[in-house]
Amino acid sequence: MQSSLMKIDLVVWTVVLACAALFILCDGLSAHWGKTGSGRSLAVVMLLSPVSYFAFAFINTRLNLAVTGALVNTIVVAGAVLVGAIVFKEEVSTAQYLGIALALVALTLLNVD
């Protein structure tokens, strides 16, 4: 049963997370292509990008654009920082980790009636 405080159902949350994951994957593959020239990375981005936008459009049938954009983009920003740190071994500052924590707070607040 859905909590009265939560305004987004499980299906929409699943698609939000899948959509954000697709965008993060595309961002990471784009960075890989930019750094290495890998045509395979670019090809995967070209195949996955439309799927990402179809997922975004589906979410937008359930939520307004302001909430959809804020949810997906906040997860993408936090995810991109983590991918940079984990995959590309980029240095992440304490302030950036704090930003990720604040992004999680923002996601929670965006999901409360």
N, C-alpha and C positions, 0 to 999 in steps of 0.2 A: 504494500500500500504506500502511496506517495504521501510524504509529509506535507502538512498544510503550509509550511514555510517554503517549500521547494516549488518553483514554478515551471521547472523543466522536467519532462518525463525521461525515463531510462533510455528509450529508443533515441530520443533527440540527443541526450548526453553521449550515447555511444557514437552517433554520427558526428557530433562535435569533436570528440576525441579522435575518431578516424580521419576526419577532415584535417584537423590540425596536424596529425601524424603524417598525412600525405604531403601537406605543405612543408613540414619540417624536412621530410625525406627529399623533396624536390629542392629545397634550399641547400641541403647538404650535398646532394648530387651536383647541383649547379656550382657550388664552391669547388667540389672535386674536379669538375670539368674545367673550371677556370684555372685551377692550380696545375692540372696535369694534361689538359687537352684531351681527356678521355671521351671519345665519341660515344661509347656505351653509356656513360653517365648522362650525356646530353640526350641520347635517344630515350632513356628511361624517363627523364624529366618531361620530354615531349609527349610520352604516352600517359604519364600519370597526372599531368597538369589538368587536362579536361575532367578527369575523374574527381579531382580535388574540388573543382568549381561546381560540378554537378552535386557533390555532397553539400557544398556551401549553399547552393540554391535550394536543396531539400530542407536544410535547417531553416532557411529563410521562409519556407512555407509554414513553419511552425512558430517562429519567433520573428520579431521585427528586426530590421537591418542593424539598428544600433546595438542590440543585445547580441545578435549573431556575430557581427564584426568584432565586437569587444571580446566575446568569449574565444572565438577562434584565434584572433590575432594575439591575444594575451598568452594563450597556450603556445602559439608559434614563437613568440619572442622568448619565452622561458625555455622552450625546447631548443631553439637555435643556440642559446647560450650553453646549454648542456651538451649539445652535439659538438659545438666548437671546443669545449673543454675535454670531452671524452674521446671523440673521434680524431679531431685535428690537433689535440694536445695544446690548445691555446690556454693562456693564463687567464683565469677568471678572478677578479678582485672580490674582496669582501663586500664592497658596495654592490657589485653585480649579483652576488648571491643574495644580498638583502633585497635587491630588486625582484629576483625570482620569488622570494618569500612574499613580498608585497603583491606580486602578481597573483599568487595563490589566494591571498586575502581578497583581492579584487574579484577573482572568479567566484568566490563564496558570496560576496556581497551582490554581485550581478545575478545570482541565482536565488536570492531571497525576495519574497514579496514585500 
